């Protein structure tokens, strides 16, 4: 484990760990190499966040992930990616959710609540077989009594 600054971020693993132990809630540890990238202490732990300005000029903050699930270098790469593409991460996330909901609306489950066509065919065949067996065993009940049997 290295304690020196990594290539993309000025926040090291040791700094992040020390910050987690000593910081008050809502306190931030900023990166000097990537504008807007910081680690914020929360009630539940800490979050890697990226502060940016969207295309309309509005200041926004996007949560990249949690610490220690993401190490500083990986979180910094995400922030650099957003920055290099001049992307709006919140707009991208909203668009992904919108597409997922739209695809889910077009989903139609198979009849009878079964998940596949194979299941549907099996159950239909079983019902036909059961009806056929019932008509042979109990001809008067099923109404298929022929003169030869009855």
N, C-alpha and C positions, 0 to 999 in steps of 0.2 A: 504494500500500500504506500503510495507516494504522498508526501505532505507538501510538496512544492506546487506552485500554480500550474495548471494544465494548459494545453495549447490554446483552447478556445475561451476559457473562462478564468477569471481571477479567483473564483471560489474553489477551494480545495475540499477534499473529503474531511480533513481534520477541522477546517473552519466550519463546515456544515455541521459536523458532529458537536463541536463546542458551542455553536450557535443554538442548536436544539436544546442543549442542556441548560443554557444560561439565559436565553431570550425570553422576554415577556410576550404574551399573546399579542398578535398583530404587528410585532416588530419585524423589520425587514433587514436582510443582509444583501446588499446590492453588489452586482458585478461591475467592475471598472472597465472591462473590455467590451461588453455588449450592453448598449444603452437599453434600459427598460427591463433587463433580465435580473431577477432577484429571487431569494428564498424568503418566504414569509412564514412566521411561526403562527400556528393555529391551535385551537383547543385540542384537536385530535392528533396533532403532530406538526408537520410543516409541508408547504406546497411550493413547487417551482412555478413562478409566474412570469409572464411577459407583458409589459405595458407598452402599448403602441397607439398610434393615431390611425383611425380608419379613413376610408376615402372621402367621407363627409366632414372630416376634421374633428370628429368626436374621439376623446381619449377613452381607451378601453383597456381592460386587463383580462388576459386569458390564462387559465391555470393549465400548465403543461402536464403536471403530474405531482406525485407526492414524494417526499423524502422519508425514508431511505429507499423506496422502490426504484427511484431513478437517481443515479449518481450525477454529480454536477456536470460532467463532460457530456453525458447523453442528453440531459435537459438543455444544456447550452446549444447542442447541435440542433435541437428542435427550434429554439429561439432564432438561431442563425438562419435556419431554413425559411422560417416565416419572414425574417428581415430581408433576405436576399431575393425572395420572390415578391416582396412588397405585398404579402398576402394578408387577408383579414381572417385569422384563425377562427373567430367566432362565427363569421359568415359561412366559412367552409363547413364547420360543425353543424350549423343550422341547416345547410343545404343537404348534408349527408342524412340528417334525421328526417327531413322532408321527403327525400327519395325513399328511405326505408319505409316510412308510413305509406307512401303512395304504392309501393310494391306490395305491402301487406294488404292493402285494400283490394288489390286485384287477385289475391290468393283466394281460391275457392276450394274448401276441403272436399274430399270424396264423400259420396252419399253414405248415410248411416254412421257418420262420424269415423269411418275407417281412414287410415292414412295413405293407403295405396290402392291402386286398381286391382292388384292381385288379391288383397284382402276382400275387396268387394266381390270379386268373382267367386272366391271360395265360399263366402257366406251365401251368395245367391244359389250356388250349386247345392250347398247343404240344405237350404230351404226347399229346393225342388226335390231333392232326394228324400227329405223328411216327408214332404207331401205325398210323394209316390209310395213310400213305405206305409204311411198312414192309410192311403186309399186301398192298399192290398190287405193289410191286417184288419182294418175296420171299415169294410165297404159300406155298411149301412149308415155309419156316422158321417163319412165323408161324402155321401151322396153319389157314389160311383158304383153302386151295386149292379152287377150285370145279372141277367136271368140265369146264366150258367152257374154262377156261384151261389146266389141266394136261393 
